[in-house]
Amino acid sequence: MDANTLVVVALIVVVLVIGVAAWVLVKTPDSADLEGSKIRFAAATFTGILLLIIFSIVVYFASPTGPGKEVFSTIVSSLAPIAGAIVGYLFGTRKSPASGDK
């Protein structure tokens, strides 16, 4: 399999996964609870980040001297802060106590 075919196959997989994720988001009822929505949002965000990493790996292996190496190293170095920000934002908020609780 040559490099161009590998990149095209990776793009097809990325588009397919984005399509499936969009279908799941459209089919999810609006009456879902807040915590379930947060978990689905975090899962979708991490899936998107993982897709970026996988695609950059494919581009890097298709042409090791091309721009894939720089993109891959940038994504890997920024992955931990992005993941920490997502988890901290979604699950770090405190619930306000009920008016009857003291």
C-alpha positions in Angstrom: 0.0 0.0 0.0 1.6 3.3 -1.1 1.5 6.5 1.0 -1.3 8.2 -0.8 -3.6 5.2 -0.5 -2.9 5.0 3.2 -3.8 8.7 3.7 -7.0 8.3 1.7 -8.0 5.3 3.8 -7.3 7.2 7.0 -9.4 10.1 5.8 -12.3 7.8 4.9 -12.2 6.3 8.4 -12.1 9.7 10.0 -15.1 10.9 8.0 -16.9 7.7 8.8 -16.3 8.0 12.5 -17.4 11.7 12.4 -20.6 10.6 10.6 -21.4 8.0 13.2 -20.7 10.4 16.0 -23.0 13.0 14.4 -25.7 10.3 14.0 -25.4 9.3 17.7 -25.7 13.0 18.8 -28.7 13.6 16.6 -30.5 10.4 17.9 -29.8 11.1 21.6 -32.9 12.4 23.2 -32.9 15.9 24.8 -34.3 14.6 28.0 -31.0 12.9 29.0 -29.7 13.8 32.4 -26.9 16.4 32.8 -24.2 14.0 34.0 -24.9 11.7 31.0 -24.6 14.6 28.7 -21.2 15.6 30.3 -19.9 12.1 29.9 -21.0 11.9 26.2 -19.4 15.3 25.6 -16.2 14.2 27.2 -16.2 10.9 25.2 -16.9 12.7 21.9 -14.1 15.2 22.6 -11.6 12.5 23.5 -12.6 10.6 20.4 -12.0 13.6 18.3 -8.6 14.1 19.9 -7.8 10.4 19.3 -8.8 10.7 15.7 -6.4 13.7 15.2 -3.6 11.6 16.7 -4.4 8.6 14.6 -4.5 10.7 11.4 -1.3 12.5 12.3 0.4 9.1 12.8 -0.9 7.9 9.4 0.4 11.1 7.7 3.7 10.7 9.6 4.2 7.1 8.5 3.1 8.0 4.9 5.9 10.5 4.7 8.4 10.6 7.6 10.1 13.7 6.3 6.9 15.6 5.7 4.8 17.7 8.0 3.3 14.7 9.8 6.2 14.5 12.3 5.8 18.2 13.4 2.0 17.8 13.7 2.3 14.5 15.6 4.9 15.9 18.1 2.8 19.0 18.6 -0.4 17.0 19.3 1.4 14.6 21.6 2.9 17.4 23.7 -0.4 19.3 24.0 -2.5 16.2 24.8 -2.2 16.2 28.6 -3.1 19.8 29.1 -6.1 19.5 26.8 -7.3 16.3 28.5 -6.8 17.9 31.9 -8.8 21.0 30.9 -11.7 18.9 29.6 -11.9 16.7 32.7 -11.4 19.6 35.0 -14.1 21.7 33.4 -16.7 18.9 33.1 -16.2 17.2 36.5 -14.6 19.9 38.6 -17.7 22.0 39.1 -19.4 21.9 42.5 -23.1 21.5 42.8 -24.8 24.2 44.9 -26.3 22.8 48.1 -30.1 22.5 48.3 -31.8 25.3 50.1 -32.9 23.0 52.9 -29.4 21.6 53.6 -27.1 23.4 56.0 
